[in-house]
Amino acid sequence: MAIPISLSLAPKEITRLLKPIIGILRKIGLRILIYLDDLIIVNQDSQNFIQDWELTLAFADDGVVINWEKPGLQPSRSRKYLKFQFNSQTMTLFLLDLLSCAEKC
């Protein structure tokens, strides 16, 4: 299924399609953050993260297209997601707009 970007119902449809898959993955113990078509898989161990990633891919339907060029497909302790910078090593969360304003102002 293809959803035109300009379609006002596209965000709702994407969420509706992914919600059952994410629900199953969460029930079996995966920690996943979802916003529209962006996902973050959270795991403390990089080896377990890879297993969680492979399990997520196994649940993905043939119709799901993964952007392999998108940055962030490797395990990391620091990640930009939406407008936030998460850092699990320092246990910090920054709002990126405030950081860019502080640097410019």
MARGULUM-197735 format. One record per residue: y, z, x of N, C-alpha, C in turn. Coordinates in nm, 4 decimals. Layout:
BEGIN
SITE / n_Y / n_Z / n_X / ca_Y / ca_Z / ca_X / c_Y / c_Z / c_X
SITE / Y / Z / X / Y / Z / X / Y / Z / X
...
//
This chain:
BEGIN
SITE / n_Y / n_Z / n_X / ca_Y / ca_Z / ca_X / c_Y / c_Z / c_X
SITE / -0.1163 / 0.0000 / 0.0833 / 0.0000 / 0.0000 / 0.0000 / 0.1238 / 0.0000 / 0.0886
SITE / 0.2200 / -0.0792 / 0.0539 / 0.3475 / -0.0826 / 0.1244 / 0.4557 / -0.0339 / 0.0306
SITE / 0.5453 / 0.0499 / 0.0834 / 0.6549 / 0.1016 / 0.0029 / 0.7850 / 0.0570 / 0.0682
SITE / 0.8668 / -0.0220 / -0.0031 / 0.9947 / -0.0630 / 0.0550 / 1.0819 / 0.0581 / 0.0858
SITE / 1.1492 / 0.0546 / 0.2007 / 1.2324 / 0.1661 / 0.2434 / 1.3449 / 0.1945 / 0.1436
SITE / 1.4010 / 0.0912 / 0.0842 / 1.5139 / 0.1107 / -0.0072 / 1.4717 / 0.1685 / -0.1420
SITE / 1.3455 / 0.1736 / -0.1692 / 1.2969 / 0.2253 / -0.2963 / 1.3238 / 0.3755 / -0.3049
SITE / 1.3924 / 0.4182 / -0.4096 / 1.4315 / 0.5587 / -0.4208 / 1.3113 / 0.6508 / -0.4412
SITE / 1.2000 / 0.5981 / -0.4880 / 1.0815 / 0.6808 / -0.5096 / 0.9917 / 0.6907 / -0.3861
SITE / 1.0239 / 0.6191 / -0.2802 / 0.9381 / 0.6160 / -0.1620 / 0.9107 / 0.7546 / -0.1033
SITE / 1.0108 / 0.8414 / -0.0840 / 0.9811 / 0.9744 / -0.0283 / 0.8832 / 1.0539 / -0.1137
SITE / 0.9010 / 1.0468 / -0.2456 / 0.8108 / 1.1186 / -0.3358 / 0.6690 / 1.0623 / -0.3277
SITE / 0.6565 / 0.9305 / -0.3200 / 0.5246 / 0.8668 / -0.3133 / 0.4534 / 0.8982 / -0.1814
SITE / 0.5268 / 0.8967 / -0.0724 / 0.4665 / 0.9296 / 0.0573 / 0.4121 / 1.0714 / 0.0545
SITE / 0.4931 / 1.1647 / 0.0038 / 0.4497 / 1.3037 / -0.0059 / 0.3290 / 1.3163 / -0.0976
SITE / 0.3318 / 1.2449 / -0.2101 / 0.2206 / 1.2506 / -0.3055 / 0.0905 / 1.2001 / -0.2435
SITE / 0.1001 / 1.0963 / -0.1611 / -0.0190 / 1.0392 / -0.0980 / -0.0744 / 1.1282 / 0.0135
SITE / 0.0148 / 1.1911 / 0.0895 / -0.0298 / 1.2729 / 0.2031 / -0.0699 / 1.4155 / 0.1643
SITE / -0.0141 / 1.4671 / 0.0554 / -0.0357 / 1.6064 / 0.0175 / -0.1836 / 1.6452 / 0.0039
SITE / -0.2682 / 1.5658 / -0.0618 / -0.4103 / 1.6043 / -0.0713 / -0.4803 / 1.6097 / 0.0649
SITE / -0.4480 / 1.5170 / 0.1527 / -0.5090 / 1.5153 / 0.2866 / -0.4663 / 1.6387 / 0.3643
SITE / -0.3374 / 1.6694 / 0.3628 / -0.2851 / 1.7858 / 0.4338 / -0.3436 / 1.9135 / 0.3752
SITE / -0.3596 / 1.9191 / 0.2422 / -0.4186 / 2.0357 / 0.1767 / -0.5602 / 2.0626 / 0.2244
SITE / -0.6413 / 1.9587 / 0.2375 / -0.7786 / 1.9746 / 0.2859 / -0.7786 / 2.0231 / 0.4302
SITE / -0.6938 / 1.9630 / 0.5126 / -0.6872 / 2.0030 / 0.6540 / -0.6427 / 2.1485 / 0.6689
SITE / -0.5487 / 2.1910 / 0.5868 / -0.5035 / 2.3306 / 0.5918 / -0.6132 / 2.4258 / 0.5463
SITE / -0.6915 / 2.3856 / 0.4449 / -0.8002 / 2.4709 / 0.3960 / -0.9070 / 2.4943 / 0.5021
SITE / -0.9265 / 2.3961 / 0.5909 / -1.0279 / 2.4146 / 0.6956 / -0.9686 / 2.4752 / 0.8229
SITE / -0.8412 / 2.5166 / 0.8143 / -0.7850 / 2.5960 / 0.9230 / -0.6794 / 2.5302 / 1.0108
SITE / -0.6480 / 2.4045 / 0.9869 / -0.5443 / 2.3408 / 1.0681 / -0.4068 / 2.3881 / 1.0221
SITE / -0.3164 / 2.4052 / 1.1196 / -0.1776 / 2.4395 / 1.0880 / -0.0956 / 2.3121 / 1.1064
SITE / -0.0430 / 2.2625 / 0.9947 / 0.0295 / 2.1355 / 0.9960 / 0.1611 / 2.1522 / 0.9214
SITE / 0.2684 / 2.1046 / 0.9824 / 0.3985 / 2.0954 / 0.9164 / 0.4155 / 1.9511 / 0.8732
SITE / 0.4679 / 1.9306 / 0.7537 / 0.4849 / 1.7943 / 0.7034 / 0.6236 / 1.7787 / 0.6431
SITE / 0.6874 / 1.6685 / 0.6754 / 0.8117 / 1.6284 / 0.6115 / 0.8050 / 1.4775 / 0.5948
SITE / 0.7913 / 1.4338 / 0.4716 / 0.7720 / 1.2926 / 0.4400 / 0.6537 / 1.2378 / 0.5189
SITE / 0.6773 / 1.1481 / 0.6145 / 0.5663 / 1.0912 / 0.6899 / 0.5576 / 1.1461 / 0.8330
SITE / 0.6319 / 1.2520 / 0.8623 / 0.6255 / 1.3149 / 0.9941 / 0.5393 / 1.4402 / 0.9877
SITE / 0.4476 / 1.4521 / 1.0815 / 0.3579 / 1.5673 / 1.0864 / 0.3677 / 1.6356 / 1.2217
SITE / 0.3536 / 1.7678 / 1.2217 / 0.3362 / 1.8437 / 1.3463 / 0.2088 / 1.9237 / 1.3302
SITE / 0.1189 / 1.9085 / 1.4251 / -0.0036 / 1.9880 / 1.4285 / 0.0219 / 2.1019 / 1.5269
SITE / 0.0019 / 2.2258 / 1.4812 / 0.0307 / 2.3430 / 1.5631 / -0.1001 / 2.4070 / 1.6065
SITE / -0.1158 / 2.4235 / 1.7383 / -0.2324 / 2.4919 / 1.7932 / -0.1951 / 2.5494 / 1.9289
SITE / -0.2442 / 2.6685 / 1.9602 / -0.2092 / 2.7352 / 2.0857 / -0.2829 / 2.6768 / 2.2057
SITE / -0.3948 / 2.6133 / 2.1814 / -0.4781 / 2.5620 / 2.2899 / -0.4759 / 2.4091 / 2.2868
SITE / -0.4496 / 2.3467 / 2.4018 / -0.4382 / 2.2001 / 2.4032 / -0.5703 / 2.1321 / 2.3688
SITE / -0.6829 / 2.1898 / 2.4093 / -0.8125 / 2.1304 / 2.3764 / -0.8385 / 2.1371 / 2.2259
SITE / -0.8057 / 2.2514 / 2.1647 / -0.8209 / 2.2636 / 2.0198 / -0.7226 / 2.1737 / 1.9462
SITE / -0.6035 / 2.1547 / 2.0052 / -0.5062 / 2.0630 / 1.9462 / -0.5649 / 1.9224 / 1.9388
SITE / -0.6299 / 1.8794 / 2.0454 / -0.6890 / 1.7449 / 2.0477 / -0.7964 / 1.7335 / 1.9392
SITE / -0.8769 / 1.8381 / 1.9216 / -0.9776 / 1.8371 / 1.8153 / -0.9108 / 1.8284 / 1.6773
SITE / -0.8015 / 1.9052 / 1.6599 / -0.7285 / 1.9009 / 1.5327 / -0.6695 / 1.7623 / 1.5091
SITE / -0.6164 / 1.7009 / 1.6144 / -0.5585 / 1.5665 / 1.6056 / -0.6665 / 1.4662 / 1.5653
SITE / -0.7837 / 1.4744 / 1.6290 / -0.8928 / 1.3825 / 1.5970 / -0.9418 / 1.4022 / 1.4532
SITE / -0.9461 / 1.5272 / 1.4087 / -0.9865 / 1.5561 / 1.2708 / -0.8842 / 1.4998 / 1.1720
SITE / -0.7559 / 1.5123 / 1.2054 / -0.6507 / 1.4559 / 1.1202 / -0.6644 / 1.3046 / 1.1113
SITE / -0.6919 / 1.2402 / 1.2238 / -0.7118 / 1.0951 / 1.2240 / -0.8327 / 1.0554 / 1.1411
SITE / -0.9383 / 1.1359 / 1.1460 / -1.0599 / 1.1058 / 1.0699 / -1.0322 / 1.1108 / 0.9192
SITE / -0.9407 / 1.1996 / 0.8762 / -0.9080 / 1.2097 / 0.7348 / -0.8121 / 1.1013 / 0.6892
SITE / -0.7443 / 1.0398 / 0.7844 / -0.6477 / 0.9351 / 0.7478 / -0.7219 / 0.8155 / 0.6905
SITE / -0.6695 / 0.7629 / 0.5824 / -0.7284 / 0.6471 / 0.5165 / -0.7031 / 0.5227 / 0.6006
SITE / -0.7791 / 0.4177 / 0.5777 / -0.7577 / 0.2917 / 0.6492 / -0.6183 / 0.2358 / 0.6250
SITE / -0.5564 / 0.2737 / 0.5145 / -0.4235 / 0.2246 / 0.4822 / -0.3108 / 0.2953 / 0.5550
SITE / -0.3420 / 0.4058 / 0.6267 / -0.2398 / 0.4811 / 0.6990 / -0.2158 / 0.4142 / 0.8335
SITE / -0.0906 / 0.3828 / 0.8605 / -0.0538 / 0.3199 / 0.9874 / 0.0140 / 0.4236 / 1.0749
SITE / -0.0349 / 0.4416 / 1.1957 / 0.0213 / 0.5379 / 1.2905 / 0.1069 / 0.4634 / 1.3907
SITE / 0.2269 / 0.5121 / 1.4098 / 0.3184 / 0.4531 / 1.5070 / 0.2846 / 0.5099 / 1.6444
SITE / 0.2022 / 0.4397 / 1.7208 / 0.1568 / 0.4879 / 1.8512 / 0.2687 / 0.4862 / 1.9545
SITE / 0.3769 / 0.4135 / 1.9252 / 0.4910 / 0.4080 / 2.0162 / 0.5822 / 0.5293 / 2.0006
SITE / 0.5682 / 0.6003 / 1.8908 / 0.6557 / 0.7134 / 1.8623 / 0.6309 / 0.8249 / 1.9627
SITE / 0.7374 / 0.8815 / 2.0179 / 0.7180 / 0.9918 / 2.1122 / 0.6623 / 1.1147 / 2.0414
SITE / 0.5898 / 1.1956 / 2.1153 / 0.5395 / 1.3195 / 2.0582 / 0.3940 / 1.3178 / 2.0210
SITE / 0.3186 / 1.2212 / 2.0669 / 0.1766 / 1.2173 / 2.0343 / 0.0913 / 1.2921 / 2.1359
SITE / 0.1552 / 1.3589 / 2.2296 / 0.0838 / 1.4386 / 2.3297 / 0.1141 / 1.5866 / 2.3055
SITE / 0.0186 / 1.6760 / 2.3397 / 0.0451 / 1.8197 / 2.3245 / 0.1674 / 1.8602 / 2.4067
SITE / 0.2470 / 1.9498 / 2.3511 / 0.3682 / 1.9934 / 2.4185 / 0.4077 / 2.1321 / 2.3698
SITE / 0.4737 / 2.2093 / 2.4561 / 0.5245 / 2.3410 / 2.4164 / 0.6666 / 2.3317 / 2.3615
SITE / 0.7298 / 2.2189 / 2.3811 / 0.8655 / 2.1986 / 2.3316 / 0.8699 / 2.0645 / 2.2592
SITE / 0.9283 / 2.0649 / 2.1388 / 0.9264 / 1.9428 / 2.0590 / 1.0510 / 1.9354 / 1.9710
SITE / 1.1081 / 1.8173 / 1.9620 / 1.2144 / 1.7911 / 1.8662 / 1.1480 / 1.7458 / 1.7373
SITE / 1.1865 / 1.8077 / 1.6263 / 1.1306 / 1.7734 / 1.4961 / 1.2412 / 1.7864 / 1.3935
SITE / 1.2672 / 1.6770 / 1.3244 / 1.3783 / 1.6683 / 1.2322 / 1.5058 / 1.6976 / 1.3101
SITE / 1.5793 / 1.8021 / 1.2776 / 1.7015 / 1.8338 / 1.3528 / 1.6866 / 1.9644 / 1.4297
SITE / 1.5625 / 1.9957 / 1.4674 / 1.5359 / 2.1208 / 1.5373 / 1.4670 / 2.0951 / 1.6708
SITE / 1.4858 / 2.1858 / 1.7624 / 1.4133 / 2.1878 / 1.8890 / 1.3282 / 2.3140 / 1.8890
SITE / 1.1960 / 2.2969 / 1.8822 / 1.1027 / 2.4082 / 1.8852 / 1.0559 / 2.4292 / 2.0284
SITE / 1.0428 / 2.5536 / 2.0713 / 0.9860 / 2.5839 / 2.2025 / 0.8918 / 2.7019 / 2.1849
SITE / 0.7616 / 2.6760 / 2.1958 / 0.6634 / 2.7820 / 2.1742 / 0.6456 / 2.8706 / 2.2966
SITE / 0.6918 / 2.8264 / 2.4119 / 0.6801 / 2.9082 / 2.5321 / 0.7856 / 3.0188 / 2.5324
SITE / 0.9092 / 2.9840 / 2.4953 / 1.0167 / 3.0831 / 2.4909 / 1.0346 / 3.1409 / 2.3515
SITE / 0.9560 / 3.0892 / 2.2541 / 0.9630 / 3.1330 / 2.1151 / 1.1052 / 3.1190 / 2.0609
SITE / 1.1624 / 2.9993 / 2.0814 / 1.2978 / 2.9727 / 2.0345 / 1.2995 / 2.8510 / 1.9430
SITE / 1.4014 / 2.8484 / 1.8592 / 1.4244 / 2.7386 / 1.7669 / 1.5740 / 2.7123 / 1.7663
SITE / 1.6124 / 2.5890 / 1.7960 / 1.7535 / 2.5527 / 1.7997 / 1.7808 / 2.4414 / 1.7006
SITE / 1.8961 / 2.4486 / 1.6377 / 1.9437 / 2.3411 / 1.5529 / 2.0139 / 2.2409 / 1.6432
SITE / 1.9633 / 2.1183 / 1.6511 / 2.0138 / 2.0212 / 1.7467 / 2.1586 / 1.9829 / 1.7233
SITE / 2.2042 / 1.9775 / 1.5990 / 2.3436 / 1.9439 / 1.5729 / 2.4377 / 2.0455 / 1.6350
SITE / 2.3992 / 2.1730 / 1.6319 / 2.4830 / 2.2756 / 1.6926 / 2.4840 / 2.2624 / 1.8445
SITE / 2.3691 / 2.2264 / 1.9028 / 2.3633 / 2.2076 / 2.0483 / 2.4519 / 2.0925 / 2.0911
SITE / 2.4464 / 1.9813 / 2.0173 / 2.5279 / 1.8662 / 2.0560 / 2.6760 / 1.8960 / 2.0357
SITE / 2.7098 / 1.9733 / 1.9340 / 2.8491 / 2.0115 / 1.9119 / 2.8984 / 2.1031 / 2.0237
SITE / 2.8135 / 2.1978 / 2.0664 / 2.8511 / 2.2902 / 2.1720 / 2.8752 / 2.2150 / 2.3038
SITE / 2.7977 / 2.1086 / 2.3283 / 2.8148 / 2.0316 / 2.4498 / 2.9401 / 1.9455 / 2.4444
SITE / 2.9750 / 1.8955 / 2.3235 / 3.0896 / 1.8064 / 2.3084 / 3.2205 / 1.8837 / 2.2884
SITE / 3.2118 / 1.9975 / 2.2213 / 3.3342 / 2.0729 / 2.1844 / 3.3932 / 2.1484 / 2.3018
//
